[in-house]
Structure formats: structure tokens, C-alpha cells
Amino acid sequence: MKLEVVSRSGQTIATLDVNPEAPVSELKRKFYGIKRKYYPSRQRFTLPLKPGEKRGTVLDDSKSLSHYGLGDGGKVEFKDLGPQIGYSTVFFWEYFGPLVVYPLFFFFPKYLYPHLEAPKQHHLVQKLAVAYWSFHYAKRIVETFTVHKFGHATMPIFNLFKNCAYYWGYAAYVSYFVNHPKYTPPNEKASLACLGLALLMQLGNLRSHIILSNLRKPGEKDYKIPRGFLFNNVTCANYTFEIWGWLLYSAAVQSIPAYLFAITGALQMTQWAIAKHKRLVKTFDGRDGRPKYPRRWIIFPPFL
């Protein structure tokens, strides 16, 4: 069949000869064959807007063209998503930075605090703080390549610079003050208790990520209801452990930049969690044989 590819303004970009039973991924492959600039992960196709619609239906790569009612002479709208980069690549670099940047202030105070006398020995709290920080980001890198399963293969390349600026910048900001030669550590026993609990939160976060990774079998993309561990009570248990881990770290080091980092991350994760919770509640509505999503906290019991 002949399928017309149009821009969002309605101008014809190309006319392709495709099998109606072919998957959308085949349409992308053929479009790339004539428009070499737009490799498949850079393409997004949607159905033209119908009266009353605000957004067109996005075509899923795994579904056939006929699934969307497309026949001979049909039209699809094309959007260029811009240069793309792999999720795992972005995750590696955004986590690798903090793993390197934070310890610089700990190991090289002579060069990073040139106008101050470097301490002969770091406080125990500073030593444990750098160990906790390094463990966290090393764990994240390992999870990226061994645990996480990404729903999308790529993201806009701009995200690499945005995410790295956030993580690398906060790493330097927090570390500068926690490892400062004039840093005064809080009560040692209280700090040890907080860091011990923070480590348990990281292990809980790891356990949550493993549960999420095992939700779908290879090739599956449909949403699943997370079950087990804290997921029986909280939709985004992985975020719950993450937030508590950084709050406890901040309490251990008693540093304003650390609290700002924890709060900024918590606000972002809360937005993601609310969106995910709404999506799961909408998907699992208890109708037409679908299970009903159980009543749960979203991210931070007993408040949300």
C-alpha cells in the first residue's frame, strides 16, 4: 500500500510503499532509506489529529500498520526527535562524574583549597561520607549495565549535558563543603547511625530495582503492577529508599548543600512518582478483565 508521510504542518515529505501488516519499525526503516538524516530512533510517527483530539496517537514500533487502521493512501505525521543517544550511555556518564568529582576534594585538598592549610587527617565522618557517596554511584553504574531494563533505547542528546551538569555540579558543591579544611563534623555516633541506616536504604533501593527489572519477560513492553517488598504498600518504593538514603546522608554530614541535593532530587522523583502512579491507576482500572490497581502510597508514606 502507499502511505504518505507528512509534516506536522501537513506538507508531504515522502510516499512509501509498505505492507499493511508490517510493523511500524519497518516503516521507520524505509523512511530512513530515503531520509538518511533521520535514523529510526530519531523518528516518531503519529496518526493525524481527529476533531476534538489534543494529541495524535503515537505509533508503537512493535505493532502493525493495520493495527492503527492505516490503509492504501493513508497518512502519518512525522516528527524529528533530534539527535539521540543511548540511555545506558547517558546513565554511565552522569554517574561516573560524581564518582570522580566528589573524591577529588577529599584526596586533593592542597590543590582545591589552595589558600587554606590542608588537614593532617580527615574526620571519620568525612571518610565514611566519601565511602558512602562512592558506593552509591558505583552501584548505580553497575545497575545500569546489569539490572535496569529501559523502556526506550535512546533519549535526546541534550539530556546528556543537562543530566551531567546536575550530577557533576552537585557532586562538586556538596563535596566542597563536606571536605572543607574548616569542616566541623557533627556528633560522631549520630552520624554513624545515620550513615548505617542510609546504607540500608541503598540496599533497599537495589532490591527494588531488581524487582522492577524482573517485572517483564524479554520482549514485553506492557505495564505491570510491581509486587513484593515495599511495593506492596508504595508505588515507587525505589524512589522512597533513594530519598531516605540522601536525607540520612545529609543528616550525617550536617551540610546545607547536601540537604539541597536531597531535596532537589526528592522533588524530581516525586513528580516522576505521581505521573507513574496515575498511569498505573489508569491502566489497571478493573474493567474488561484488567486487574484493579491496589490502594497504595505513591512515594513517601505517610505524607504522599
Disulfide bonds with the S-S distance in Angstrom:
none
